[in-house]
């Protein structure tokens, strides 16, 4: 993220955060829904809605703000997509 700040400035750093938030918000929503009492029954449907929300978020971002740094948005989204399963795996294999 600091690399984008040095190369393209503050706008690129904001784009990294926005890209990560577009992935993180629906993922958090999905985790809350699946962790509910009857969420496991609807896990597939909730996952499909999560992907729909992510796609809608990216579509809205690029329509409403076409001058956004697309590579920085992609880098933020990829960082979150890679860090979520890694963090989950570490949390499951670490004994507290």
Backbone bond lengths (Angstrom), bond angles and torsions (degrees), N, CA, C in turn:
res aa  C-N    CA-C-N  psi(-1)  N-CA   C-N-CA  omega(-1)  CA-C   N-CA-C  phi
1 X - - - 1.438 - - 1.521 110.19 -
2 X 1.307 116.61 -39.77 1.458 119.36 177.97 1.520 110.83 -63.52
3 X 1.332 116.80 -30.90 1.463 120.72 178.38 1.521 109.96 -61.29
4 X 1.321 117.29 -43.93 1.465 120.21 178.90 1.524 110.83 -64.92
5 X 1.312 116.34 -35.53 1.453 119.67 178.03 1.509 112.53 -64.55
6 X 1.322 117.18 -39.74 1.462 120.45 179.21 1.523 111.71 -73.73
7 X 1.333 116.81 -34.27 1.465 119.92 -176.31 1.524 111.73 -80.70
8 X 1.324 116.80 -52.46 1.464 120.41 -172.52 1.523 115.05 -114.54
9 X 1.296 118.18 -7.53 1.453 119.26 176.60 1.519 114.01 95.91
10 X 1.316 113.73 -167.88 1.454 122.23 -172.74 1.522 112.82 -63.03
11 X 1.324 117.97 -34.21 1.464 121.27 -179.47 1.521 111.43 -62.77
12 X 1.313 117.29 -37.26 1.462 120.33 179.22 1.529 110.83 -69.68
13 X 1.319 117.67 -36.61 1.467 121.02 177.81 1.525 109.82 -65.27
14 X 1.321 116.68 -42.04 1.465 119.83 176.44 1.524 110.99 -62.62
15 X 1.327 117.04 -37.22 1.465 120.55 179.71 1.519 111.01 -65.68
16 X 1.338 117.56 -36.69 1.465 120.83 176.97 1.523 109.49 -62.84
17 X 1.314 117.38 -46.26 1.464 120.60 179.11 1.525 112.04 -64.10
18 X 1.312 117.09 -40.01 1.464 120.40 179.18 1.523 110.42 -64.72
19 X 1.328 117.18 -43.80 1.460 120.62 178.06 1.521 112.42 -60.43
20 X 1.320 116.34 -40.61 1.460 120.10 176.54 1.518 112.58 -67.61
21 X 1.318 116.15 -38.92 1.467 120.19 -179.16 1.522 111.63 -67.90
22 X 1.334 116.80 -33.67 1.463 120.02 179.52 1.527 110.45 -63.87
23 X 1.313 117.57 -32.22 1.463 121.56 177.18 1.521 110.88 -84.67
24 X 1.330 116.71 -40.80 1.465 120.95 -172.53 1.528 113.06 -70.82
25 X 1.310 118.22 -38.90 1.473 120.37 -177.29 1.534 112.32 -62.78
26 X 1.342 119.64 -51.86 1.468 118.17 177.04 1.533 113.04 -65.74
27 X 1.325 117.58 -30.34 1.469 119.74 178.17 1.522 110.79 -67.29
28 X 1.321 116.68 -40.32 1.460 120.29 175.77 1.514 112.03 -65.14
29 X 1.331 116.03 -40.97 1.458 120.15 176.41 1.524 110.53 -60.63
30 X 1.322 116.79 -42.90 1.456 120.59 -179.77 1.521 110.82 -64.85
31 X 1.313 117.39 -41.26 1.463 120.15 179.33 1.521 111.07 -62.34
32 X 1.318 117.54 -40.21 1.460 120.34 178.12 1.524 111.77 -66.11
33 X 1.328 117.11 -40.87 1.459 120.61 -179.22 1.527 111.64 -68.39
34 X 1.326 117.53 -42.54 1.457 120.47 -178.30 1.522 110.56 -71.52
35 X 1.329 117.73 -30.02 1.465 120.97 179.74 1.527 112.87 -78.60
36 X 1.328 117.67 -6.85 1.457 119.65 178.77 1.530 110.08 -71.11
37 X 1.299 116.96 175.09 1.462 120.90 -173.27 1.517 113.16 -63.34
38 X 1.316 118.96 -37.42 1.458 121.46 -179.40 1.528 112.15 -112.81
39 X 1.318 117.50 14.47 1.453 121.43 -175.50 1.509 114.39 -68.30
40 X 1.325 117.53 -30.11 1.462 119.85 -177.89 1.523 111.75 -63.89
41 X 1.323 117.09 -27.57 1.464 120.69 178.61 1.525 112.15 -68.52
42 X 1.328 115.60 -28.16 1.459 120.86 -174.67 1.525 112.27 -112.13
43 X 1.324 117.81 21.94 1.460 121.38 -174.12 1.527 112.00 -60.62
44 X 1.308 117.86 -40.62 1.463 120.53 -179.15 1.527 110.94 -66.50
45 X 1.302 116.79 -44.13 1.464 120.25 179.41 1.526 110.94 -65.25
46 X 1.324 116.62 -40.72 1.464 120.48 179.30 1.529 110.11 -65.30
47 X 1.333 117.35 -38.84 1.466 120.15 178.08 1.526 111.33 -64.38
48 X 1.318 117.05 -39.22 1.465 119.91 177.41 1.527 111.40 -65.27
49 X 1.327 116.33 -39.07 1.468 120.03 177.17 1.526 109.52 -66.00
50 X 1.332 117.35 -36.88 1.467 120.66 177.73 1.526 110.49 -59.83
51 X 1.332 117.47 -46.36 1.459 120.21 179.72 1.529 111.12 -65.03
52 X 1.315 116.18 -37.13 1.459 120.25 176.92 1.527 110.40 -63.28
53 X 1.325 117.39 -43.75 1.461 121.02 178.83 1.526 112.14 -64.62
54 X 1.323 116.88 -39.02 1.468 119.97 176.92 1.521 110.46 -63.25
55 X 1.322 116.84 -46.45 1.458 120.39 178.66 1.518 112.22 -62.22
56 X 1.326 116.21 -40.54 1.456 120.66 177.68 1.528 110.89 -64.64
57 X 1.324 116.04 -39.21 1.461 119.89 178.41 1.521 112.38 -62.53
58 X 1.334 116.67 -44.70 1.463 119.56 177.94 1.520 111.25 -66.64
59 X 1.321 117.06 -40.13 1.466 120.19 178.88 1.520 110.86 -61.75
60 X 1.327 116.49 -46.09 1.461 119.59 178.97 1.521 112.11 -63.57
61 X 1.328 116.46 -39.81 1.460 119.64 179.55 1.521 110.85 -60.83
62 X 1.328 117.04 -48.76 1.457 119.48 -175.67 1.525 113.36 -75.59
63 X 1.329 117.64 -20.95 1.462 120.13 175.26 1.524 110.49 -81.36
64 X 1.327 116.45 -44.72 1.465 120.20 -176.34 1.518 112.94 -78.66
65 X 1.325 117.11 -25.83 1.467 120.26 -178.30 1.528 108.90 -137.68
66 X 1.328 117.98 73.99 1.467 120.59 -174.77 1.529 113.73 -67.53
67 X 1.312 118.32 -18.23 1.466 120.63 -179.06 1.527 112.97 -84.36
68 X 1.329 117.91 4.12 1.459 121.76 -178.27 1.529 109.81 -65.81
69 X 1.316 115.97 149.35 1.463 121.78 178.50 1.526 108.82 -72.67
70 X 1.316 116.86 102.53 1.469 121.58 -173.75 1.528 111.67 -64.08
71 X 1.328 117.91 -39.38 1.462 119.66 -179.60 1.522 111.16 -66.92
72 X 1.318 117.24 -36.14 1.462 120.48 177.73 1.528 110.49 -67.58
73 X 1.326 117.79 -38.22 1.467 121.43 176.02 1.520 109.68 -62.61
74 X 1.320 116.31 -45.09 1.464 121.21 178.13 1.529 111.06 -62.14
75 X 1.315 117.61 -41.12 1.467 120.70 179.38 1.528 111.36 -64.46
76 X 1.320 117.51 -40.93 1.460 120.27 177.25 1.515 112.15 -65.02
77 X 1.325 116.52 -42.06 1.466 120.42 178.71 1.522 110.93 -66.14
78 X 1.330 116.98 -41.72 1.465 120.44 179.55 1.521 111.27 -65.91
79 X 1.318 117.31 -36.78 1.465 120.45 177.77 1.516 110.96 -61.74
80 X 1.317 116.60 -45.16 1.470 119.80 179.28 1.526 110.32 -68.05
81 X 1.333 117.39 -42.25 1.465 120.23 -179.94 1.522 111.91 -61.80
82 X 1.320 117.52 -34.47 1.463 120.65 178.46 1.524 112.47 -81.30
83 X 1.311 117.21 -33.93 1.462 119.40 -175.63 1.530 113.29 -78.53
84 X 1.330 118.53 -28.33 1.466 119.81 -179.44 1.529 112.94 -62.05
85 X 1.330 121.09 -51.41 1.472 118.84 178.96 1.521 112.92 -68.94
86 X 1.325 117.20 -31.12 1.464 119.64 177.78 1.522 109.95 -66.46
87 X 1.323 117.07 -45.74 1.459 120.55 179.15 1.527 111.32 -65.22
88 X 1.325 117.10 -38.27 1.458 120.36 177.54 1.518 110.92 -64.52
89 X 1.324 117.33 -44.56 1.460 121.01 178.34 1.520 112.53 -62.62
90 X 1.323 116.23 -41.36 1.466 118.95 178.21 1.530 111.36 -66.25
91 X 1.328 116.16 -39.01 1.461 119.16 179.11 1.524 111.64 -66.99
92 X 1.320 117.71 -33.99 1.465 120.10 -179.17 1.519 112.00 -77.14
93 X 1.307 118.02 -28.15 1.464 120.02 -176.83 1.517 113.40 -99.15
94 X 1.305 118.20 -3.90 1.457 121.48 177.90 1.508 109.08 -93.29
95 X 1.317 115.52 128.65 1.467 118.71 176.79 1.519 108.63 -88.49
96 X 1.301 114.56 125.92 1.469 119.98 -178.53 1.474 109.66 -89.13
